[in-house]
């Protein structure tokens, strides 16, 4: 009978102590308590789950540059020698592009840099070569900026490739509200000439 009483008291005391430890753990601010609120989620995790973009991410956003197919090379031929390798004056290629962005007063200013090289062909020589480079900025189907620039490169030694760098420093567009801006860079020879009337 004594054994059973001591055993009962012991079990009761043990259960009470366990409950007190659990309650103490909950109130101490530990993350594993029964009554503790769940840890707040990282805002980036919430935004990713909801498909949203944080304001801080938009502030760090600078649109990417894309080269459309067929616009990274530009060939110039002597008169009447279109597509004839023997009449090639020069071939120019865009080899690298870069951009940087700044913001002020609700406007994003984009600086675009383009690098490339010129190789003189059989019909070419030393001198100034002018290449038509178009830079455009779009949002979906909307054109925010588009301009055809004339990039002049001085070739002094026709036997080696001439490196060149071209910069468009101030392209101003409204601050983006989503990551939906694309910058296009490439050679643009303009519309094809109409055939002469017979």
C-alpha positions as CSV (number, residue, x, y, z in Angstrom):
1,X,0.0,0.0,0.0
2,X,2.9,2.4,0.8
3,X,4.6,1.4,-2.4
4,X,1.5,2.1,-4.4
5,X,1.1,5.5,-2.7
6,X,4.7,6.5,-3.3
7,X,4.5,5.3,-6.8
8,X,1.3,7.3,-7.4
9,X,2.8,10.5,-5.9
10,X,6.0,10.0,-7.9
11,X,4.1,9.7,-11.2
12,X,2.0,12.7,-10.4
13,X,5.0,14.8,-9.5
14,X,6.8,13.7,-12.7
15,X,3.8,14.6,-14.9
16,X,3.5,18.0,-13.2
17,X,7.2,18.7,-13.6
18,X,7.0,17.8,-17.3
19,X,4.0,20.0,-17.9
20,X,5.7,23.0,-16.1
21,X,8.9,22.5,-18.3
22,X,6.8,22.5,-21.4
23,X,4.9,25.7,-20.4
24,X,8.2,27.4,-19.4
25,X,9.7,26.5,-22.7
26,X,6.7,28.0,-24.5
27,X,6.9,31.3,-22.6
28,X,10.6,31.7,-22.9
29,X,10.3,32.8,-26.6
30,X,11.8,29.6,-27.9
31,X,10.7,28.6,-31.4
32,X,9.7,25.1,-30.4
33,X,6.9,25.9,-27.9
34,X,3.4,24.7,-28.3
35,X,1.9,28.2,-27.9
36,X,4.6,30.1,-29.9
37,X,3.4,31.8,-33.1
38,X,5.0,30.4,-36.3
39,X,8.2,32.1,-37.4
40,X,7.5,34.9,-40.0
41,X,8.4,33.9,-43.5
42,X,11.1,35.7,-45.5
43,X,9.4,38.4,-47.7
44,X,11.3,37.1,-50.7
45,X,9.8,33.6,-50.1
46,X,6.3,35.0,-49.8
47,X,6.8,37.1,-53.0
48,X,8.1,34.0,-54.9
49,X,5.1,31.9,-53.7
50,X,2.7,34.6,-54.8
51,X,4.5,35.4,-58.1
52,X,5.1,39.0,-57.0
53,X,8.2,41.2,-57.3
54,X,9.5,43.1,-54.4
55,X,10.1,46.9,-54.7
56,X,13.7,46.3,-53.7
57,X,14.1,43.8,-56.6
58,X,12.6,46.3,-59.0
59,X,15.1,49.0,-57.8
60,X,17.9,46.6,-58.6
61,X,16.4,45.6,-62.0
62,X,18.3,46.6,-65.2
63,X,16.8,45.1,-68.4
64,X,18.8,42.6,-70.4
65,X,20.1,43.1,-73.9
66,X,19.1,40.8,-76.7
67,X,20.5,40.5,-80.2
68,X,17.9,39.5,-82.7
69,X,18.9,36.7,-85.2
70,X,20.8,38.0,-88.1
71,X,21.7,41.4,-86.6
72,X,25.1,40.6,-85.1
73,X,26.9,40.8,-88.5
74,X,27.0,43.5,-91.1
75,X,28.6,43.1,-94.6
76,X,29.4,45.9,-97.0
77,X,30.0,45.2,-100.7
78,X,31.3,47.2,-103.6
79,X,28.6,48.6,-105.9
80,X,26.9,45.8,-107.9
81,X,28.7,43.1,-105.9
82,X,26.1,42.1,-103.3
83,X,26.9,38.7,-101.8
84,X,30.0,38.3,-104.0
85,X,32.9,37.4,-101.7
86,X,35.4,39.0,-104.1
87,X,33.5,42.3,-103.8
88,X,33.3,42.3,-100.0
89,X,34.5,45.7,-98.7
90,X,34.3,44.8,-95.0
91,X,32.6,42.6,-92.5
92,X,31.7,43.9,-89.0
93,X,30.5,41.9,-86.0
94,X,29.1,42.7,-82.6
95,X,31.1,40.7,-80.1
96,X,29.9,42.0,-76.7
97,X,27.1,44.1,-75.2
98,X,26.6,45.6,-71.7
99,X,24.3,48.0,-69.9
100,X,23.9,49.9,-66.7
101,X,20.9,51.6,-65.2
102,X,20.3,54.5,-62.8
103,X,17.0,56.0,-61.4
104,X,15.9,59.5,-60.6
105,X,12.6,61.4,-60.5
106,X,10.5,58.4,-61.8
107,X,12.8,57.8,-64.7
108,X,15.2,55.0,-65.5
109,X,18.3,56.1,-67.5
110,X,20.0,53.2,-69.4
111,X,23.5,53.3,-70.7
112,X,24.2,50.8,-73.5
113,X,27.7,49.7,-74.6
114,X,28.4,47.7,-77.7
115,X,31.8,46.2,-78.7
116,X,32.8,44.6,-82.0
117,X,35.4,44.2,-84.7
118,X,35.8,45.0,-88.4
119,X,37.6,42.8,-90.9
120,X,38.4,44.4,-94.3
121,X,37.5,42.3,-97.4
122,X,39.2,41.9,-100.8
123,X,37.5,45.1,-102.1
124,X,38.2,47.2,-99.1
125,X,41.1,49.1,-97.6
126,X,42.1,51.7,-95.0
127,X,39.7,54.5,-94.2
128,X,36.5,55.2,-92.3
129,X,33.8,52.6,-92.1
130,X,30.3,53.6,-91.0
131,X,28.0,51.0,-89.6
132,X,24.3,51.4,-88.8
133,X,23.5,50.2,-85.3
134,X,20.0,50.3,-83.9
135,X,19.2,50.4,-80.2
136,X,15.6,49.8,-79.1
137,X,13.9,49.4,-75.8
138,X,10.5,47.7,-75.7
139,X,7.8,46.7,-73.2
140,X,5.9,43.9,-74.9
141,X,4.7,45.4,-78.2
142,X,5.3,49.0,-77.0
143,X,8.4,50.7,-78.3
144,X,9.8,53.0,-75.5
145,X,12.9,54.0,-77.5
146,X,14.3,53.3,-80.9
147,X,17.1,55.1,-82.7
148,X,19.4,54.2,-85.6
149,X,23.0,55.3,-84.8
150,X,25.9,55.7,-87.3
151,X,29.0,54.2,-85.8
152,X,32.2,55.4,-87.6
153,X,35.3,53.3,-87.2
154,X,38.7,54.3,-88.5
155,X,40.6,51.4,-90.1
156,X,44.4,52.1,-90.4
157,X,45.7,48.6,-91.1
158,X,43.5,46.5,-93.4
159,X,45.6,43.4,-92.7
160,X,44.3,43.0,-89.1
161,X,40.9,43.2,-87.4
162,X,40.0,46.6,-86.0
163,X,38.3,46.6,-82.6
164,X,35.7,49.2,-81.8
165,X,33.4,50.3,-78.9
166,X,30.2,52.3,-79.3
167,X,28.1,53.8,-76.4
168,X,24.6,55.2,-76.1
169,X,24.7,57.0,-72.8
170,X,21.3,58.4,-72.1
171,X,18.2,56.3,-72.9
172,X,15.4,57.5,-70.6
173,X,12.2,55.5,-69.9
174,X,9.7,55.5,-67.1
175,X,10.7,53.5,-64.1
176,X,9.6,49.9,-64.8
177,X,6.8,48.5,-62.6
178,X,7.6,44.9,-63.7
179,X,10.5,43.0,-65.2
180,X,9.1,43.3,-68.7
181,X,11.6,45.6,-70.5
182,X,13.9,44.3,-73.3
183,X,16.8,46.1,-74.9
184,X,17.6,45.2,-78.5
185,X,20.9,46.0,-80.2
186,X,21.9,45.1,-83.7
187,X,22.9,46.2,-87.2
188,X,20.0,47.7,-89.1
189,X,20.5,48.4,-92.8
190,X,17.0,49.9,-93.0
191,X,14.3,48.8,-95.4
192,X,15.3,47.1,-98.6
193,X,15.6,49.4,-101.6
194,X,12.8,49.2,-104.1
195,X,13.8,47.8,-107.5
196,X,14.2,50.4,-110.2
197,X,11.3,50.9,-112.6
198,X,11.8,49.4,-116.0
